Every structure is written in structure tokens, then in C-alpha cells.
């Protein structure tokens, strides 16, 4: 089991590092910037109909907030999966215990 986890961790690291290695000088921009550029090219007179309620003071803070949001989502998903697995195991253990009790009584 431990070797399997190490192999999976290595694959994740390779998957994350491969784009940086293969496209070393590429610019990795976000989808927002690409969408804004495409809209401006298609319709130069376009004016956004909605503005942000709050703009982070810097790009670093924006990145931090994005990372916190991603970590909270991953934590929620991990908690849900762990809870579901533990609940399923508890139910199976309860069924097995009930079946053994019925055999001993019957």
C-alpha cells in the first residue's frame, strides 16, 4: 500500500511539473484575462455590465484568497469522502454483529 502511495505521489508531482518543463518560457495566464482579450477583439465597444463588489489590493492577496478557497473546498470534499467511508464501514460492522447475534440466539 505504501509503495502505491509513493508512486501516485510521484505521478502527481510529474503531472504538475511537466507543463513547466515542456513549456518553460510560456505565460500561464488565467481564463479571465483570455476572456477579456477575446471580448475586446470581438467587440471593442463592449462595456462590462457588472463590477466587482471588492477588488483585492494586490495580485498576491488575490492568489492567497483563491488558494484558501481551493483548500476549503478540498477539505470539505475530503471530510465528506472520509465520513461516507466510515459510515459505510460502521453499517457493515453493525450488520455483521447483528448477524452473529442472531446466529448465537437462534
C-alpha positions as a Markdown table, in Angstrom:
| # | Residue | x | y | z |
|---|---|---|---|---|
| 1 | Unk | 0.0 | 0.0 | 0.0 |
| 2 | Unk | 2.8 | 2.4 | 0.9 |
| 3 | Unk | 4.6 | 1.8 | -2.5 |
| 4 | Unk | 1.3 | 2.5 | -4.3 |
| 5 | Unk | 1.0 | 5.9 | -2.5 |
| 6 | Unk | 4.6 | 6.8 | -3.3 |
| 7 | Unk | 4.1 | 6.0 | -7.0 |
| 8 | Unk | 0.9 | 8.1 | -7.0 |
| 9 | Unk | 2.6 | 11.0 | -5.3 |
| 10 | Unk | 5.4 | 10.8 | -7.9 |
| 11 | Unk | 2.9 | 10.8 | -10.7 |
| 12 | Unk | 1.1 | 13.9 | -9.3 |
| 13 | Unk | 4.5 | 15.8 | -9.0 |
| 14 | Unk | 5.4 | 14.8 | -12.5 |
| 15 | Unk | 2.0 | 15.9 | -13.8 |
| 16 | Unk | 2.4 | 19.3 | -12.1 |
| 17 | Unk | 6.0 | 19.8 | -13.2 |
| 18 | Unk | 5.6 | 18.6 | -16.8 |
| 19 | Unk | 4.0 | 21.7 | -18.2 |
| 20 | Unk | 6.6 | 23.9 | -16.6 |
| 21 | Unk | 9.4 | 21.8 | -18.0 |
| 22 | Unk | 7.8 | 21.3 | -21.5 |
| 23 | Unk | 6.8 | 25.0 | -21.9 |
| 24 | Unk | 9.5 | 26.7 | -19.9 |
| 25 | Unk | 9.0 | 30.3 | -21.3 |
| 26 | Unk | 5.3 | 30.2 | -21.7 |
| 27 | Unk | 3.0 | 32.6 | -19.9 |
| 28 | Unk | 0.5 | 30.8 | -17.8 |
| 29 | Unk | -2.4 | 33.3 | -17.5 |
| 30 | Unk | -5.9 | 32.8 | -16.1 |
| 31 | Unk | -9.1 | 32.4 | -18.1 |
| 32 | Unk | -10.3 | 35.8 | -17.0 |
| 33 | Unk | -7.6 | 37.6 | -18.9 |
| 34 | Unk | -8.1 | 35.4 | -22.0 |
| 35 | Unk | -11.9 | 36.0 | -22.0 |
| 36 | Unk | -11.4 | 39.8 | -21.6 |
| 37 | Unk | -8.9 | 39.8 | -24.6 |
| 38 | Unk | -11.3 | 37.7 | -26.8 |
| 39 | Unk | -14.3 | 40.0 | -25.9 |
| 40 | Unk | -12.3 | 43.1 | -26.6 |
| 41 | Unk | -11.2 | 41.7 | -30.0 |
| 42 | Unk | -14.8 | 40.7 | -30.9 |
| 43 | Unk | -16.5 | 43.9 | -29.7 |
| 44 | Unk | -14.1 | 46.8 | -28.9 |
| 45 | Unk | -17.0 | 49.0 | -27.8 |
| 46 | Unk | -18.2 | 46.4 | -25.1 |
| 47 | Unk | -18.7 | 47.8 | -21.6 |
| 48 | Unk | -19.0 | 45.4 | -18.7 |
| 49 | Unk | -22.4 | 45.5 | -17.1 |
| 50 | Unk | -21.2 | 44.4 | -13.7 |
| 51 | Unk | -18.3 | 45.5 | -11.5 |
| 52 | Unk | -16.8 | 43.5 | -8.6 |
| 53 | Unk | -18.0 | 44.4 | -5.1 |
| 54 | Unk | -14.5 | 44.3 | -3.8 |
| 55 | Unk | -11.1 | 44.2 | -5.5 |
| 56 | Unk | -8.2 | 42.7 | -3.6 |
| 57 | Unk | -5.4 | 45.2 | -3.0 |
| 58 | Unk | -2.8 | 43.1 | -4.9 |
| 59 | Unk | -2.4 | 40.0 | -7.1 |
| 60 | Unk | -0.7 | 38.2 | -4.2 |
| 61 | Unk | -3.7 | 38.6 | -2.0 |
| 62 | Unk | -6.0 | 37.5 | -4.8 |
| 63 | Unk | -3.9 | 34.4 | -5.2 |
| 64 | Unk | -4.0 | 33.8 | -1.5 |
| 65 | Unk | -7.8 | 34.0 | -1.4 |
| 66 | Unk | -8.0 | 31.7 | -4.3 |
| 67 | Unk | -5.7 | 29.2 | -2.6 |
| 68 | Unk | -7.7 | 29.4 | 0.6 |
| 69 | Unk | -10.9 | 28.8 | -1.3 |
| 70 | Unk | -9.4 | 25.8 | -3.0 |
| 71 | Unk | -8.1 | 24.4 | 0.3 |
| 72 | Unk | -11.5 | 24.8 | 1.9 |
| 73 | Unk | -13.2 | 23.0 | -1.0 |
| 74 | Unk | -10.6 | 20.2 | -0.9 |
| 75 | Unk | -11.1 | 19.9 | 2.9 |
| 76 | Unk | -14.8 | 19.7 | 2.5 |
| 77 | Unk | -14.6 | 17.0 | -0.2 |
| 78 | Unk | -12.0 | 15.0 | 1.9 |
| 79 | Unk | -14.2 | 15.2 | 5.0 |
| 80 | Unk | -17.3 | 14.1 | 3.1 |
| 81 | Unk | -15.5 | 11.2 | 1.5 |
| 82 | Unk | -14.0 | 10.1 | 4.8 |
| 83 | Unk | -17.3 | 10.4 | 6.6 |
| 84 | Unk | -19.1 | 8.4 | 3.9 |
| 85 | Unk | -16.5 | 5.6 | 4.1 |
| 86 | Unk | -16.5 | 5.5 | 7.9 |
| 87 | Unk | -20.3 | 5.4 | 7.9 |
| 88 | Unk | -20.4 | 2.6 | 5.3 |
| 89 | Unk | -17.8 | 0.6 | 7.4 |
| 90 | Unk | -19.8 | 1.2 | 10.6 |
| 91 | Unk | -23.0 | 0.0 | 8.9 |
| 92 | Unk | -21.3 | -3.2 | 7.6 |
| 93 | Unk | -19.8 | -3.9 | 11.1 |
| 94 | Unk | -23.3 | -3.4 | 12.6 |
| 95 | Unk | -24.8 | -5.8 | 10.1 |
| 96 | Unk | -22.1 | -8.4 | 10.8 |
| 97 | Unk | -22.6 | -8.0 | 14.6 |
| 98 | Unk | -26.3 | -8.3 | 14.3 |
| 99 | Unk | -26.0 | -11.4 | 12.1 |
| 100 | Unk | -23.6 | -13.1 | 14.6 |
| 101 | Unk | -26.0 | -12.2 | 17.5 |
| 102 | Unk | -28.9 | -13.8 | 15.5 |
| 103 | Unk | -26.9 | -17.0 | 14.9 |
| 104 | Unk | -26.0 | -17.3 | 18.6 |
| 105 | Unk | -29.5 | -16.7 | 19.7 |
| 106 | Unk | -31.2 | -18.8 | 17.1 |
